[in-house]
Amino acid sequence: MEILTILIPVSLLLGGIGLAAFFWAMRTRQFDDPEGDANRILTKDWDDRPKS
């Protein structure tokens, strides 16, 4: 039971870090175009040459 005094704060700290990282990603617009890559792979337009 003494281990719970360590595990509970550590798990709350890690959860808070994950939540802060999620809100940071939302604020810096990391998820602006979730459909773009999914639709881009299905198009017939192929660009075989790299852009110079």
N, C-alpha and C positions, 0 to 999 in steps of 0.2 A: 504493500500500500504506500510505502514511502516513495516508490518510484513515480507514482502519480503526481507528486509535487514537482517533479522535473518534467515529466512527459506532457502534462497539460499546458504549462506555459510555453514549452518549446513548440507544441503543435499550434497553439494560438499565434505565436510569433511567425511561424512558417506560413500559416493561412493568411495572416495580415500582409506578409511580404508578397504572396501570390495575388492577393486582392489589390494591393498597391500597384503591382506590375500590370495587372489587367486594366486598371483605371488610367495608368500612364499610357498604355497602348491605345486606349480609346481617345484620350485627350490629344495624342500626337498623330491621330488619324491613320493608324496602321491598318485599319479595316475598311478603308474607303471604297474599294472596288472588289468585293468578294466574288462577283459574277464575271469579272473581266477575264481572269485566267481560265475559268471553266468554259467560257464561250469561245475564247481565242483558240483553244486546242481543237475545236470542232469546225473551224472555218476551212474553206477550200483554198484560201489564199496562202501560198507557201512562199516564204522569203528565203531562197537558197543561198543568197549572197549576203554576207554580213554588211551592215551599214558602215560606210567609211566616214 
